[in-house]
Amino acid sequence: MAVRAIRGATQVDADDRDQILEATTELVTEVMTRNELTTDDVISVIFTATPDLTAEFPALAARKLGFHEVPLLCASELAVPHALPRVIRLMAHVDVDRPRSEIQHVYLRGATALRLDIAQ
């Protein structure tokens, strides 16, 4: 087994609790599905949100999906001029038995613009 990091991001239309939870649920679900993971494979997840998102912690969506024993952390992104607004990012550390080249990073909604090279 090896520790791998999986990146992902999504964008919401507004600083709205329901939108943050819905988009984060979609993102976490896609990361888990595309990488054929269970919560037992996940070591930890770091969530970040751009400074314009304050209505809810993105990690709450993961808790609602069953990430009860997984350490989760939320942080704020840097307020960089001209950065894409209303973005939720994650970095999941997982314990898997596959090479780094087989890890699928997930960029959804407007966040596909962040990584056109790997967005699906």
Number of C-alpha atoms within 10 A of each C-alpha: 9 11 16 18 19 19 18 25 28 24 24 21 13 14 14 14 14 14 16 29 21 14 22 27 20 15 25 20 15 18 23 18 12 12 18 12 15 12 16 11 16 21 17 18 23 17 23 22 25 20 15 14 22 15 14 16 20 28 24 16 21 23 15 11 13 11 19 11 12 16 13 18 14 17 14 15 17 11 11 10 7 6 12 13 20 20 24 25 25 26 17 22 17 22 17 17 11 13 11 13 6 8 17 21 21 25 24 18 15 16 22 18 13 17 14 10 8 11 17 11
